[in-house]
């Protein structure tokens, strides 16, 4: 099963994970949940304090999409959480 690390590059470099582990240097603000698609190709992270959902490709850690902004209108969110 593929592994993806989301966090600060400094912390990743200090970890004991192999350098080949896909990772993304997160620009996330208090993420409060993560889920994956059925194939395990993408993970979706609730970037709670930025009021958005981020889609990340597991194979290389690339953020491929982000959706949301603060508010109550369509396409807006208020403190999203995944899997609650």
Helices and strands as residue ranges (DSSP letters): E 4-7, H 9-13, E 22-25, E 34-36, E 42-47, G 48-50, E 52-57, E 63-67
